[in-house]
Amino acid sequence: MEVHHHAHHHGKKNWKAYFWEFLMLFLAVFCGSMAEYQLEHKIESDREYAYIKSMIEDLQQDTAKLRLSMAAFDTQDPHFDTIFNRFDLLTKGYDHQLRNSLALIIGYRDFFLTDKTLQQLKNAGGLRLIRNKKAADGITLYDTRLKEHEKTQTNLEEIFMKFYDLHQDIHDNLHADKDKTAIGIAAMEAGNKNYLLRSDAATLGQYYNKIKVYRSIRKRAYARMQTLQQEAVSLMQLLREAYKLQS
């Protein structure tokens, strides 16, 4: 007996079926891409927000340190007037007011910026993470002002060391300290010792000039600090407004 096998014919898909398969696949890929994009966007937004908060904290520290540095400069500055007004007395004997003022201009309070966040931003690819243009421009300007101040501070350090080296060569601190203990300041002022190791006109002329230059560079550094203080306060206000942060 013959057995006949009948072939089963499956219907071909029409174009609509292919279209819907394509559409579903497209939507799946698209939705996945959108979800990934949204996640990346949120991560970048969170990082940006964290950097801004950290930047504001750095600026708060900078303004506090700037106030202390400028206050120290203000305290020292009147002593320069005393020195210039009484400088001719240096060789004529011991003038305690003059010597005291000369001692009190030794050194100055440095301003070291808090650049933790700025360095992190630079290491992360510059200000690419800061998408708010005003905020990015403000941070860039502040960074420029910091670099200007750093140059002035380096110059100040060089000028100060030149003054200080000559200061150490001129003053006879050994015998001055001994006489302060042995006879007292009043007796030293009444005497005729000038307690100088070098008192020739050329050396004292250089000494005077170095003090003048030292003060001039200090004033420039002070002006830079004032500018930095203003820029820091303005930048904090800008960042708080741009990112809706409270003071």
DRENZALO-394984 format. One record per residue (C-alpha): residue in one letter; x, y, z. Coordinates in nm, 3 decimals. Each point is the difference from the previous one (the first is absolute). Example, Ala and Ser with C-alpha at 12.3 -4.5 7.8 and 13.67 -1.06 7.14 Angstrom:
<site><aa>A</aa><c1>1.230</c1><c2>-0.450</c2><c3>0.780</c3></site>
<site><aa>S</aa><c1>0.137</c1><c2>0.344</c2><c3>-0.066</c3></site>
***
This chain:
<site><aa>M</aa><c1>0.000</c1><c2>0.000</c2><c3>0.000</c3></site>
<site><aa>E</aa><c1>0.145</c1><c2>0.330</c2><c3>-0.094</c3></site>
<site><aa>V</aa><c1>0.016</c1><c2>0.270</c2><c3>0.260</c3></site>
<site><aa>H</aa><c1>-0.016</c1><c2>0.352</c2><c3>-0.133</c3></site>
<site><aa>H</aa><c1>0.166</c1><c2>0.273</c2><c3>0.207</c3></site>
<site><aa>H</aa><c1>-0.156</c1><c2>0.336</c2><c3>-0.045</c3></site>
<site><aa>A</aa><c1>0.235</c1><c2>0.298</c2><c3>0.024</c3></site>
<site><aa>H</aa><c1>-0.102</c1><c2>0.275</c2><c3>0.241</c3></site>
<site><aa>H</aa><c1>0.033</c1><c2>0.343</c2><c3>-0.151</c3></site>
<site><aa>H</aa><c1>0.067</c1><c2>0.286</c2><c3>0.247</c3></site>
<site><aa>G</aa><c1>-0.126</c1><c2>0.337</c2><c3>-0.110</c3></site>
<site><aa>K</aa><c1>0.261</c1><c2>0.263</c2><c3>-0.078</c3></site>
<site><aa>K</aa><c1>0.025</c1><c2>0.311</c2><c3>0.225</c3></site>
<site><aa>N</aa><c1>-0.137</c1><c2>0.310</c2><c3>-0.160</c3></site>
<site><aa>W</aa><c1>0.169</c1><c2>0.337</c2><c3>0.016</c3></site>
<site><aa>K</aa><c1>-0.208</c1><c2>0.109</c2><c3>0.299</c3></site>
<site><aa>A</aa><c1>0.142</c1><c2>-0.279</c2><c3>0.216</c3></site>
<site><aa>Y</aa><c1>0.355</c1><c2>0.095</c2><c3>-0.095</c3></site>
<site><aa>F</aa><c1>-0.080</c1><c2>0.365</c2><c3>0.069</c3></site>
<site><aa>W</aa><c1>-0.133</c1><c2>-0.073</c2><c3>0.347</c3></site>
<site><aa>E</aa><c1>0.299</c1><c2>-0.220</c2><c3>0.083</c3></site>
<site><aa>F</aa><c1>0.233</c1><c2>0.277</c2><c3>-0.112</c3></site>
<site><aa>L</aa><c1>-0.197</c1><c2>0.261</c2><c3>0.192</c3></site>
<site><aa>M</aa><c1>0.004</c1><c2>-0.204</c2><c3>0.322</c3></site>
<site><aa>L</aa><c1>0.373</c1><c2>-0.062</c2><c3>-0.034</c3></site>
<site><aa>F</aa><c1>0.063</c1><c2>0.368</c2><c3>-0.072</c3></site>
<site><aa>L</aa><c1>-0.207</c1><c2>0.107</c2><c3>0.300</c3></site>
<site><aa>A</aa><c1>0.184</c1><c2>-0.244</c2><c3>0.226</c3></site>
<site><aa>V</aa><c1>0.339</c1><c2>0.133</c2><c3>-0.111</c3></site>
<site><aa>F</aa><c1>-0.119</c1><c2>0.361</c2><c3>0.015</c3></site>
<site><aa>C</aa><c1>-0.146</c1><c2>-0.036</c2><c3>0.350</c3></site>
<site><aa>G</aa><c1>0.318</c1><c2>-0.169</c2><c3>0.118</c3></site>
<site><aa>S</aa><c1>0.210</c1><c2>0.280</c2><c3>-0.143</c3></site>
<site><aa>M</aa><c1>-0.226</c1><c2>0.263</c2><c3>0.157</c3></site>
<site><aa>A</aa><c1>0.022</c1><c2>-0.170</c2><c3>0.339</c3></site>
<site><aa>E</aa><c1>0.379</c1><c2>-0.014</c2><c3>-0.028</c3></site>
<site><aa>Y</aa><c1>0.012</c1><c2>0.365</c2><c3>-0.107</c3></site>
<site><aa>Q</aa><c1>-0.223</c1><c2>0.104</c2><c3>0.290</c3></site>
<site><aa>L</aa><c1>0.221</c1><c2>-0.191</c2><c3>0.243</c3></site>
<site><aa>E</aa><c1>0.317</c1><c2>0.161</c2><c3>-0.136</c3></site>
<site><aa>H</aa><c1>-0.169</c1><c2>0.340</c2><c3>0.008</c3></site>
<site><aa>K</aa><c1>-0.097</c1><c2>-0.048</c2><c3>0.366</c3></site>
<site><aa>I</aa><c1>0.350</c1><c2>-0.116</c2><c3>0.094</c3></site>
<site><aa>E</aa><c1>0.155</c1><c2>0.306</c2><c3>-0.169</c3></site>
<site><aa>S</aa><c1>-0.256</c1><c2>0.233</c2><c3>0.160</c3></site>
<site><aa>D</aa><c1>0.075</c1><c2>-0.148</c2><c3>0.343</c3></site>
<site><aa>R</aa><c1>0.375</c1><c2>0.040</c2><c3>-0.058</c3></site>
<site><aa>E</aa><c1>-0.045</c1><c2>0.358</c2><c3>-0.118</c3></site>
<site><aa>Y</aa><c1>-0.211</c1><c2>0.085</c2><c3>0.305</c3></site>
<site><aa>A</aa><c1>0.258</c1><c2>-0.161</c2><c3>0.232</c3></site>
<site><aa>Y</aa><c1>0.284</c1><c2>0.197</c2><c3>-0.163</c3></site>
<site><aa>I</aa><c1>-0.191</c1><c2>0.326</c2><c3>0.039</c3></site>
<site><aa>K</aa><c1>-0.067</c1><c2>-0.063</c2><c3>0.370</c3></site>
<site><aa>S</aa><c1>0.367</c1><c2>-0.089</c2><c3>0.049</c3></site>
<site><aa>M</aa><c1>0.106</c1><c2>0.313</c2><c3>-0.191</c3></site>
<site><aa>I</aa><c1>-0.211</c1><c2>0.218</c2><c3>0.229</c3></site>
<site><aa>E</aa><c1>0.163</c1><c2>-0.161</c2><c3>0.304</c3></site>
<site><aa>D</aa><c1>0.345</c1><c2>0.075</c2><c3>-0.147</c3></site>
<site><aa>L</aa><c1>-0.101</c1><c2>0.361</c2><c3>-0.063</c3></site>
<site><aa>Q</aa><c1>-0.120</c1><c2>0.037</c2><c3>0.359</c3></site>
<site><aa>Q</aa><c1>0.340</c1><c2>-0.119</c2><c3>0.121</c3></site>
<site><aa>D</aa><c1>0.177</c1><c2>0.235</c2><c3>-0.241</c3></site>
<site><aa>T</aa><c1>-0.195</c1><c2>0.305</c2><c3>0.116</c3></site>
<site><aa>A</aa><c1>0.071</c1><c2>-0.084</c2><c3>0.365</c3></site>
<site><aa>K</aa><c1>0.374</c1><c2>-0.038</c2><c3>-0.068</c3></site>
<site><aa>L</aa><c1>0.006</c1><c2>0.316</c2><c3>-0.209</c3></site>
<site><aa>R</aa><c1>-0.154</c1><c2>0.199</c2><c3>0.285</c3></site>
<site><aa>L</aa><c1>0.269</c1><c2>-0.125</c2><c3>0.238</c3></site>
<site><aa>S</aa><c1>0.281</c1><c2>0.075</c2><c3>-0.246</c3></site>
<site><aa>M</aa><c1>-0.126</c1><c2>0.352</c2><c3>-0.073</c3></site>
<site><aa>A</aa><c1>-0.046</c1><c2>0.069</c2><c3>0.372</c3></site>
<site><aa>A</aa><c1>0.363</c1><c2>-0.102</c2><c3>0.061</c3></site>
<site><aa>F</aa><c1>0.115</c1><c2>0.229</c2><c3>-0.283</c3></site>
<site><aa>D</aa><c1>-0.205</c1><c2>0.285</c2><c3>0.150</c3></site>
<site><aa>T</aa><c1>0.167</c1><c2>-0.053</c2><c3>0.339</c3></site>
<site><aa>Q</aa><c1>0.351</c1><c2>0.010</c2><c3>-0.147</c3></site>
<site><aa>D</aa><c1>-0.048</c1><c2>0.287</c2><c3>-0.244</c3></site>
<site><aa>P</aa><c1>0.028</c1><c2>0.297</c2><c3>0.245</c3></site>
<site><aa>H</aa><c1>0.345</c1><c2>-0.122</c2><c3>0.102</c3></site>
<site><aa>F</aa><c1>0.130</c1><c2>0.084</c2><c3>-0.346</c3></site>
<site><aa>D</aa><c1>-0.096</c1><c2>0.365</c2><c3>0.055</c3></site>
<site><aa>T</aa><c1>0.188</c1><c2>-0.003</c2><c3>0.331</c3></site>
<site><aa>I</aa><c1>0.307</c1><c2>-0.147</c2><c3>-0.170</c3></site>
<site><aa>F</aa><c1>0.008</c1><c2>0.255</c2><c3>-0.282</c3></site>
<site><aa>N</aa><c1>-0.062</c1><c2>0.293</c2><c3>0.238</c3></site>
<site><aa>R</aa><c1>0.275</c1><c2>-0.107</c2><c3>0.244</c3></site>
<site><aa>F</aa><c1>0.247</c1><c2>-0.172</c2><c3>-0.233</c3></site>
<site><aa>D</aa><c1>0.265</c1><c2>0.274</c2><c3>0.041</c3></site>
<site><aa>L</aa><c1>0.019</c1><c2>-0.088</c2><c3>0.371</c3></site>
<site><aa>L</aa><c1>0.133</c1><c2>-0.347</c2><c3>-0.082</c3></site>
<site><aa>T</aa><c1>0.369</c1><c2>0.100</c2><c3>0.011</c3></site>
<site><aa>K</aa><c1>-0.029</c1><c2>0.262</c2><c3>0.277</c3></site>
<site><aa>G</aa><c1>-0.063</c1><c2>-0.240</c2><c3>0.286</c3></site>
<site><aa>Y</aa><c1>-0.262</c1><c2>-0.244</c2><c3>0.117</c3></site>
<site><aa>D</aa><c1>-0.359</c1><c2>0.104</c2><c3>-0.076</c3></site>
<site><aa>H</aa><c1>-0.232</c1><c2>-0.264</c2><c3>0.143</c3></site>
<site><aa>Q</aa><c1>-0.307</c1><c2>0.107</c2><c3>-0.196</c3></site>
<site><aa>L</aa><c1>0.192</c1><c2>-0.028</c2><c3>-0.328</c3></site>
<site><aa>R</aa><c1>0.159</c1><c2>-0.335</c2><c3>0.090</c3></site>
<site><aa>N</aa><c1>-0.333</c1><c2>-0.138</c2><c3>0.118</c3></site>
<site><aa>S</aa><c1>-0.171</c1><c2>0.099</c2><c3>-0.326</c3></site>
<site><aa>L</aa><c1>0.281</c1><c2>-0.157</c2><c3>-0.202</c3></site>
<site><aa>A</aa><c1>-0.049</c1><c2>-0.324</c2><c3>0.193</c3></site>
<site><aa>L</aa><c1>-0.378</c1><c2>0.006</c2><c3>-0.049</c3></site>
<site><aa>I</aa><c1>0.013</c1><c2>0.017</c2><c3>-0.380</c3></site>
<site><aa>I</aa><c1>0.196</c1><c2>-0.324</c2><c3>-0.012</c3></site>
<site><aa>G</aa><c1>-0.219</c1><c2>-0.258</c2><c3>-0.170</c3></site>
<site><aa>Y</aa><c1>-0.359</c1><c2>0.017</c2><c3>-0.115</c3></site>
<site><aa>R</aa><c1>-0.307</c1><c2>-0.221</c2><c3>0.003</c3></site>
<site><aa>D</aa><c1>-0.018</c1><c2>-0.204</c2><c3>-0.320</c3></site>
<site><aa>F</aa><c1>-0.329</c1><c2>-0.077</c2><c3>-0.169</c3></site>
<site><aa>F</aa><c1>-0.015</c1><c2>-0.359</c2><c3>-0.120</c3></site>
<site><aa>L</aa><c1>-0.307</c1><c2>-0.070</c2><c3>-0.208</c3></site>
<site><aa>T</aa><c1>-0.233</c1><c2>-0.293</c2><c3>0.051</c3></site>
<site><aa>D</aa><c1>0.014</c1><c2>-0.152</c2><c3>-0.348</c3></site>
<site><aa>K</aa><c1>-0.123</c1><c2>-0.353</c2><c3>0.072</c3></site>
<site><aa>T</aa><c1>-0.311</c1><c2>0.032</c2><c3>-0.217</c3></site>
<site><aa>L</aa><c1>0.174</c1><c2>0.195</c2><c3>-0.277</c3></site>
<site><aa>Q</aa><c1>0.264</c1><c2>-0.271</c2><c3>-0.029</c3></site>
<site><aa>Q</aa><c1>-0.266</c1><c2>-0.272</c2><c3>-0.005</c3></site>
<site><aa>L</aa><c1>-0.185</c1><c2>0.180</c2><c3>-0.278</c3></site>
<site><aa>K</aa><c1>0.320</c1><c2>0.039</c2><c3>-0.202</c3></site>
<site><aa>N</aa><c1>0.086</c1><c2>-0.367</c2><c3>0.046</c3></site>
<site><aa>A</aa><c1>-0.353</c1><c2>-0.094</c2><c3>-0.109</c3></site>
<site><aa>G</aa><c1>0.038</c1><c2>0.178</c2><c3>-0.333</c3></site>
<site><aa>G</aa><c1>-0.011</c1><c2>0.368</c2><c3>0.079</c3></site>
<site><aa>L</aa><c1>-0.335</c1><c2>0.165</c2><c3>0.056</c3></site>
<site><aa>R</aa><c1>-0.181</c1><c2>-0.241</c2><c3>-0.231</c3></site>
<site><aa>L</aa><c1>-0.212</c1><c2>-0.121</c2><c3>0.293</c3></site>
<site><aa>I</aa><c1>-0.123</c1><c2>0.354</c2><c3>0.077</c3></site>
<site><aa>R</aa><c1>-0.276</c1><c2>0.045</c2><c3>-0.256</c3></site>
<site><aa>N</aa><c1>-0.124</c1><c2>0.335</c2><c3>0.130</c3></site>
<site><aa>K</aa><c1>0.195</c1><c2>0.253</c2><c3>-0.211</c3></site>
<site><aa>K</aa><c1>-0.011</c1><c2>0.282</c2><c3>0.256</c3></site>
<site><aa>A</aa><c1>0.128</c1><c2>-0.234</c2><c3>0.270</c3></site>
<site><aa>A</aa><c1>0.278</c1><c2>-0.133</c2><c3>-0.224</c3></site>
<site><aa>D</aa><c1>0.103</c1><c2>0.354</c2><c3>-0.102</c3></site>
<site><aa>G</aa><c1>0.001</c1><c2>0.112</c2><c3>0.364</c3></site>
<site><aa>I</aa><c1>0.219</c1><c2>-0.291</c2><c3>0.109</c3></site>
<site><aa>T</aa><c1>0.239</c1><c2>0.063</c2><c3>-0.291</c3></site>
<site><aa>L</aa><c1>0.032</c1><c2>0.369</c2><c3>0.095</c3></site>
<site><aa>Y</aa><c1>0.068</c1><c2>-0.088</c2><c3>0.364</c3></site>
<site><aa>D</aa><c1>0.267</c1><c2>-0.249</c2><c3>-0.107</c3></site>
<site><aa>T</aa><c1>0.163</c1><c2>0.276</c2><c3>-0.207</c3></site>
<site><aa>R</aa><c1>0.002</c1><c2>0.235</c2><c3>0.300</c3></site>
<site><aa>L</aa><c1>0.156</c1><c2>-0.273</c2><c3>0.214</c3></site>
<site><aa>K</aa><c1>0.283</c1><c2>-0.046</c2><c3>-0.249</c3></site>
<site><aa>E</aa><c1>0.061</c1><c2>0.377</c2><c3>-0.008</c3></site>
<site><aa>H</aa><c1>0.022</c1><c2>0.005</c2><c3>0.380</c3></site>
<site><aa>E</aa><c1>0.236</c1><c2>-0.298</c2><c3>0.005</c3></site>
<site><aa>K</aa><c1>0.240</c1><c2>0.188</c2><c3>-0.230</c3></site>
<site><aa>T</aa><c1>-0.012</c1><c2>0.306</c2><c3>0.225</c3></site>
<site><aa>Q</aa><c1>0.053</c1><c2>-0.214</c2><c3>0.309</c3></site>
<site><aa>T</aa><c1>0.305</c1><c2>-0.165</c2><c3>-0.159</c3></site>
<site><aa>N</aa><c1>0.137</c1><c2>0.346</c2><c3>-0.079</c3></site>
<site><aa>L</aa><c1>-0.068</c1><c2>0.113</c2><c3>0.357</c3></site>
<site><aa>E</aa><c1>0.188</c1><c2>-0.299</c2><c3>0.140</c3></site>
<site><aa>E</aa><c1>0.304</c1><c2>0.079</c2><c3>-0.217</c3></site>
<site><aa>I</aa><c1>0.001</c1><c2>0.369</c2><c3>0.098</c3></site>
<site><aa>F</aa><c1>-0.047</c1><c2>-0.080</c2><c3>0.368</c3></site>
<site><aa>M</aa><c1>0.296</c1><c2>-0.239</c2><c3>0.004</c3></site>
<site><aa>K</aa><c1>0.227</c1><c2>0.264</c2><c3>-0.157</c3></site>
<site><aa>F</aa><c1>-0.106</c1><c2>0.249</c2><c3>0.268</c3></site>
<site><aa>Y</aa><c1>0.031</c1><c2>-0.256</c2><c3>0.280</c3></site>
<site><aa>D</aa><c1>0.349</c1><c2>-0.115</c2><c3>-0.102</c3></site>
<site><aa>L</aa><c1>0.129</c1><c2>0.359</c2><c3>0.009</c3></site>
<site><aa>H</aa><c1>-0.189</c1><c2>0.065</c2><c3>0.325</c3></site>
<site><aa>Q</aa><c1>0.188</c1><c2>-0.289</c2><c3>0.162</c3></site>
<site><aa>D</aa><c1>0.333</c1><c2>0.130</c2><c3>-0.130</c3></site>
<site><aa>I</aa><c1>-0.056</c1><c2>0.350</c2><c3>0.143</c3></site>
<site><aa>H</aa><c1>-0.134</c1><c2>-0.048</c2><c3>0.353</c3></site>
<site><aa>D</aa><c1>0.218</c1><c2>-0.101</c2><c3>0.295</c3></site>
<site><aa>N</aa><c1>-0.264</c1><c2>-0.197</c2><c3>0.187</c3></site>
<site><aa>L</aa><c1>0.254</c1><c2>-0.173</c2><c3>0.226</c3></site>
<site><aa>H</aa><c1>0.114</c1><c2>0.316</c2><c3>0.180</c3></site>
<site><aa>A</aa><c1>-0.345</c1><c2>0.161</c2><c3>-0.013</c3></site>
<site><aa>D</aa><c1>-0.154</c1><c2>-0.300</c2><c3>0.177</c3></site>
<site><aa>K</aa><c1>0.278</c1><c2>-0.004</c2><c3>0.261</c3></site>
<site><aa>D</aa><c1>-0.044</c1><c2>0.369</c2><c3>0.079</c3></site>
<site><aa>K</aa><c1>-0.379</c1><c2>-0.030</c2><c3>0.023</c3></site>
<site><aa>T</aa><c1>0.056</c1><c2>-0.248</c2><c3>0.279</c3></site>
<site><aa>A</aa><c1>0.295</c1><c2>0.176</c2><c3>0.162</c3></site>
<site><aa>I</aa><c1>-0.095</c1><c2>0.370</c2><c3>-0.009</c3></site>
<site><aa>G</aa><c1>-0.352</c1><c2>0.020</c2><c3>-0.148</c3></site>
<site><aa>I</aa><c1>-0.154</c1><c2>0.182</c2><c3>-0.295</c3></site>
<site><aa>A</aa><c1>-0.001</c1><c2>0.347</c2><c3>0.158</c3></site>
<site><aa>A</aa><c1>0.376</c1><c2>-0.013</c2><c3>0.061</c3></site>
<site><aa>M</aa><c1>0.058</c1><c2>-0.129</c2><c3>-0.353</c3></site>
<site><aa>E</aa><c1>-0.194</c1><c2>0.295</c2><c3>-0.143</c3></site>
<site><aa>A</aa><c1>0.199</c1><c2>0.241</c2><c3>0.218</c3></site>
<site><aa>G</aa><c1>0.331</c1><c2>-0.147</c2><c3>-0.118</c3></site>
<site><aa>N</aa><c1>0.182</c1><c2>0.042</c2><c3>-0.330</c3></site>
<site><aa>K</aa><c1>0.016</c1><c2>-0.360</c2><c3>-0.130</c3></site>
<site><aa>N</aa><c1>-0.194</c1><c2>-0.060</c2><c3>-0.321</c3></site>
<site><aa>Y</aa><c1>0.025</c1><c2>-0.382</c2><c3>0.015</c3></site>
<site><aa>L</aa><c1>0.074</c1><c2>-0.032</c2><c3>-0.369</c3></site>
<site><aa>L</aa><c1>0.245</c1><c2>-0.237</c2><c3>-0.165</c3></site>
<site><aa>R</aa><c1>0.010</c1><c2>0.214</c2><c3>-0.314</c3></site>
<site><aa>S</aa><c1>-0.082</c1><c2>0.370</c2><c3>-0.014</c3></site>
<site><aa>D</aa><c1>0.155</c1><c2>0.133</c2><c3>-0.321</c3></site>
<site><aa>A</aa><c1>-0.218</c1><c2>0.221</c2><c3>-0.219</c3></site>
<site><aa>A</aa><c1>-0.014</c1><c2>-0.245</c2><c3>-0.292</c3></site>
<site><aa>T</aa><c1>-0.119</c1><c2>-0.291</c2><c3>0.214</c3></site>
<site><aa>L</aa><c1>-0.259</c1><c2>0.207</c2><c3>0.182</c3></site>
<site><aa>G</aa><c1>-0.118</c1><c2>0.145</c2><c3>-0.331</c3></site>
<site><aa>Q</aa><c1>-0.056</c1><c2>-0.351</c2><c3>-0.132</c3></site>
<site><aa>Y</aa><c1>-0.175</c1><c2>-0.092</c2><c3>0.323</c3></site>
<site><aa>Y</aa><c1>-0.240</c1><c2>0.294</c2><c3>-0.031</c3></site>
<site><aa>N</aa><c1>-0.069</c1><c2>-0.081</c2><c3>-0.365</c3></site>
<site><aa>K</aa><c1>-0.075</c1><c2>-0.366</c2><c3>0.073</c3></site>
<site><aa>I</aa><c1>-0.247</c1><c2>0.099</c2><c3>0.272</c3></site>
<site><aa>K</aa><c1>-0.173</c1><c2>0.234</c2><c3>-0.247</c3></site>
<site><aa>V</aa><c1>-0.026</c1><c2>-0.272</c2><c3>-0.265</c3></site>
<site><aa>Y</aa><c1>-0.116</c1><c2>-0.252</c2><c3>0.259</c3></site>
<site><aa>R</aa><c1>-0.282</c1><c2>0.232</c2><c3>0.103</c3></site>
<site><aa>S</aa><c1>-0.094</c1><c2>0.071</c2><c3>-0.361</c3></site>
<site><aa>I</aa><c1>-0.036</c1><c2>-0.371</c2><c3>-0.084</c3></site>
<site><aa>R</aa><c1>-0.194</c1><c2>-0.053</c2><c3>0.323</c3></site>
<site><aa>K</aa><c1>-0.249</c1><c2>0.264</c2><c3>-0.115</c3></site>
<site><aa>R</aa><c1>-0.035</c1><c2>-0.176</c2><c3>-0.333</c3></site>
<site><aa>A</aa><c1>-0.060</c1><c2>-0.332</c2><c3>0.175</c3></site>
<site><aa>Y</aa><c1>-0.255</c1><c2>0.167</c2><c3>0.228</c3></site>
<site><aa>A</aa><c1>-0.186</c1><c2>0.140</c2><c3>-0.302</c3></site>
<site><aa>R</aa><c1>-0.003</c1><c2>-0.349</c2><c3>-0.156</c3></site>
<site><aa>M</aa><c1>-0.146</c1><c2>-0.140</c2><c3>0.322</c3></site>
<site><aa>Q</aa><c1>-0.273</c1><c2>0.264</c2><c3>-0.001</c3></site>
<site><aa>T</aa><c1>-0.088</c1><c2>-0.091</c2><c3>-0.358</c3></site>
<site><aa>L</aa><c1>0.000</c1><c2>-0.371</c2><c3>0.085</c3></site>
<site><aa>Q</aa><c1>-0.227</c1><c2>0.065</c2><c3>0.298</c3></site>
<site><aa>Q</aa><c1>-0.250</c1><c2>0.186</c2><c3>-0.218</c3></site>
<site><aa>E</aa><c1>0.015</c1><c2>-0.266</c2><c3>-0.273</c3></site>
<site><aa>A</aa><c1>-0.049</c1><c2>-0.280</c2><c3>0.254</c3></site>
<site><aa>V</aa><c1>-0.306</c1><c2>0.164</c2><c3>0.155</c3></site>
<site><aa>S</aa><c1>-0.150</c1><c2>0.072</c2><c3>-0.345</c3></site>
<site><aa>L</aa><c1>0.067</c1><c2>-0.356</c2><c3>-0.118</c3></site>
<site><aa>M</aa><c1>-0.162</c1><c2>-0.151</c2><c3>0.309</c3></site>
<site><aa>Q</aa><c1>-0.312</c1><c2>0.210</c2><c3>-0.061</c3></site>
<site><aa>L</aa><c1>-0.006</c1><c2>-0.095</c2><c3>-0.370</c3></site>
<site><aa>L</aa><c1>0.033</c1><c2>-0.374</c2><c3>0.074</c3></site>
<site><aa>R</aa><c1>-0.268</c1><c2>0.007</c2><c3>0.268</c3></site>
<site><aa>E</aa><c1>-0.243</c1><c2>0.176</c2><c3>-0.232</c3></site>
<site><aa>A</aa><c1>0.081</c1><c2>-0.220</c2><c3>-0.302</c3></site>
<site><aa>Y</aa><c1>-0.041</c1><c2>-0.324</c2><c3>0.194</c3></site>
<site><aa>K</aa><c1>-0.268</c1><c2>0.122</c2><c3>0.245</c3></site>
<site><aa>L</aa><c1>0.214</c1><c2>-0.057</c2><c3>0.308</c3></site>
<site><aa>Q</aa><c1>-0.062</c1><c2>0.178</c2><c3>0.328</c3></site>
<site><aa>S</aa><c1>0.267</c1><c2>0.206</c2><c3>0.173</c3></site>
***
